[in-house]
């Protein structure tokens, strides 16, 4: 086996325009999918903790479906299955000078729905980790449930869930390669296309692995910086903070 070092360094340090476009698309799909997962996760977590059995069962069913089936199957089902059934077809969106392709929309939706189930369990664990006495003391001060959730519970739960959320985003970056199965030209699909023309398989996939390693490492460093900032504020309790006491369950949920 001959490893072409000049070609490797050329692709690593001076990637083609197509590869840079794939890099941008990888970041876009990952960030949008994670944002959607966060937006879905908190309401589902509150429904999961709710005393209303209909909400709790619906949340459990969603989490079971998303976590119990392969993400690759979900991506193909949303893009191909729903279209075949005549339920939903993804058309390109024109956003000013930019075009968001239908397969990219489907990929983001599938990643977001899948991530929402994991975010829901992370948020649920964070909320349950907050001491029950916090909510009881705030309630005694006359705070309504929504305000207790927003000002007392969620800020403390955020410190608990920050690291798991950060780890999930690293997983999201790597899972973004799966949307290549529906033709999204992210880094993996671009690499496969270049490889089919050059047959420099080892060199190209080594470059691809390094780029993913750089992306996840940058995010890991950023996450540690955020954690240090939050640890610094932990020593300075917010004005009007209430003293701790045992686990908060579902009375704050709808």
Secondary structure, 3 states (H helix, E strand, C coil): CCCCHHHHHHHHHCCCHHHHHHHHHHHHHHHHHHHHHHHHHHHHHHHHHCCCHHHHHHHHHHHHHHHHCCHHHHHHHHHHHHHHCCCCCCCCEEECCEEECHHHHHHHHHHHHHHHHHHHHHHHHHHHHCEHHHHHHHHHCCCCHHHHHHHHHHHHHHHHHHHHHHHHHHHHHHHHHHHHHHCCCCHHHHHHHHHHHHCCHHHHHHHHHHHHHHHHHHHHHHHHHHHHHHHHHHCCCCCCCCCCCCECCCCCCC
